[in-house]
Amino acid sequence: MAEAISPAAGQRGNAVFDFLSRHAMLAAAILLCIAFVATSPVFGTPGNAANILRQSASVLVLGLAMSLVVLVGGIDLSVGSVVLASATLAGIGLTEGFPPIVAVGMGVGIGLLVGALNAAMIEGLKISPVIVTLGTMIAVRGLSLVALGEYNSWVEIKGPIFSDLARQTILGVPLDAIVAILAALVVWFVLRLTILGRAMHAVGDAPVAARLAGLGVPRLRSLAYVGCGGLAGFAGVLVAARTGLISPSIGQGLEFFAIAVVALGAGGLSAGRITVAHAVIGTLILMMIFNYMTIRGVPGTWQTTVTGLLLLAAMVAGKLIQRDSQGDVSASEAFRDEYATMTPTGARLARGAMAAATMLLALVFVFVNPRFATVANVIALVEQNAALAIVAVGAMIGIVSRAVDISPGSVIALGAVVAALAGQAGAPVPLALAAGIIACMAVYGLNGAIVGGLGLDPLIVTLAAWIWARGLAVSLTNATTIGFDMGFVTVMNTPVVAGLTPAIFMAAAAFLAGWVILRRLPVGIHIYAIGGDPRMLRQAGVDERRLRVVILLIMSLFTATGMIVMLGRLGAAAPTAGFGLELDAIVAVIIGGASFRGGTGRLRDTLVGVLFLAILNNGLSGLQMGDAQFFLIKGSAILMALTLRALAQGYFSRPVAQ
């Protein structure tokens, strides 16, 4: 009898495990809700439930937007800026007397326009989606700030549609939440029940097979970016309605939380596998946790830290539970099949074009501001961008090995805070700096263990670190700046020879160390191999997982060195230090000629990219313009540089052999 029952029991056990494998995040959301209701008398009340739904509305729509591009194997870092642009344009429309429905259309329209621009550059010029949307993120935010500046940087939202979205309820459910749910149903219908939706799934899951089957892969990906922009614009309308007042801080960092929503719901960013349900579940998990921590009186800074750690835990759990995910295509790799490989002539032309553009940019600033070419300013230019140059070396190693890292800025802030706290506790400068270095290496060690041990996408793992490391830095300092030893600061800012400070020599040493690692050590060959063709590396008997850990630890040394330079230049540990540094480093590497496909890239070309950004940053700062104009011109210049490089290589490229 026992032998007859045992197979049935085993089948039931397998069925339960299979259900959990498919719906692990849904089960987690239900368990969290039960736990929160059981431990808080306020959490389960109708009023608080309505509050969660209202807070979730814009986040859900933004998660839907990100889902579209992740589904087809892309990423969009511009959605946060689109939220600001949409809210700003809608507010301006209302202020100028346009009907509310027209203001809504203006907000959605600007999102569609940005999405179309992203699609044109990504699919038309074959530029990596990460770098294109990074450029539009900066430019669109700058344009929005310029527009806000014409209205004293504040625009009030007044209009019947907007007030209804903010205040009205139907059967106790907030109207904006109902609208967001309707948007989710529309996206679900398109993706699940239409030919277009099935084609988009195919493009993300198997892009080469989809193209061979006759599907218009570029067209479908373009539609995904346009749809993403439109939904992000609609999210901006919901944000405008809920806040009632548009300020320059709206939308900042939302692009990373949109990615977090999708990754939380899906347990990763697997192209071709993302569904609307993942965005809904991820939104509910995130907003329930935020709400519960607020009820419990947890400071907002610690909430950010918990969010990053939660994202990391969700990805690890998803990878462990979902046994069939080994064949998934990650969002940061899915575009590899579409790009052209450069002929030697084309590569030289593209590099020459960027070098010429850098020199032309310098000449423009010399003409506009004669002080730009002075020896003192040139030294200041190099010194101000020494940390960027050092971090760019690590970023180049990461991109060559297909390990895109977006955490250096946050890790630098955390390392500096740890060093400053150690110094405040009485540790001598060498030990305090050692503590900061260890903190940086610990973060990268954790990232390496997860990436190497579980095979998770480095982009999403380092995104989690970007969130939790920054939150931890802010939490440890209570959002205040901590001073560091003035003797160390004096040494770092005192010229050693010919007016050159130690920071400049450290940047030069970083490039020399990077050259030695990539060109003179065996690990350099492995770094290029794992980025170019990991299969050959495995056939050679190299442990790919261990190599991933080693690569991230090498990158940590450059980040830690950048931390020391920044700590010496600022003279204090600011929890906001290094914000955006990781993105500038990635831009420098890509402008210099490295490819997100991995396996290609030279440090001398990265140096050209660093010089381009350094000249741009210093030149714009010398003109004493506001942040709005700075972001607008910087973002536009980056997009122009990417376009120039793409056009230069387009004349001398050939399709990738499949």
Secondary structure, 3 states (H helix, E strand, C coil): CHHHHHHHHHHHHHHHHHHHHHCHHHHHHHHHHHHHHHHCCCCCCHHHHHHHHHHHHHHHHHHHHHHHHHHCCCCCCCHHHHHHHHHHHHHHHHHCCCCHHHHHHHHHHHHHHHHHHHHHHHHHCCCCHHHHHHHHHHHHHHHHHHHHHCCCCCEECCCHHHHHHHHCEECCEEHHHHHHHHHHHHHHHHHHHCHHHHHHHHHHHCHHHHHHCCCCHHHHHHHHHHHHHHHHHHHHHHHHHHHCEECCCCCCCHHHHHHHHHHHHHCCCEECCCCHHHHHHHHHHHHHHHHHHHHCCCCHHHHHHHHHHHHHHHHHHHHHHCCCHHHCEECCCCCHHHCCEECHHHHHHHHHHHHHHHHHHHHHHHHHCHHHHCHHHHHHHHHHCHHHHHHHHHHHHHHHCCCCCCCHHHHHHHHHHHHHHHHHCCCCHHHHHHHHHHHHHHHHHHHHHHHHHHCCCHHHHHHHHHHHHHHHHHHHHCCCCEECCHHHHHHHCCCCECCECHHHHHHHHHHHHHHHHHHHCHHHHHHHHHHHCHHHHHHCCCCHHHHHHHHHHHHHHHHHHHHHHHHHHHCEECCCCCCCHHHHHHHHHHHCCCCCCCCCCCHHHHHHHHHHHHHHHHHHHHCCCCHHHHHHHHHHHHHHHHHHHHHHHHCCEECCCC
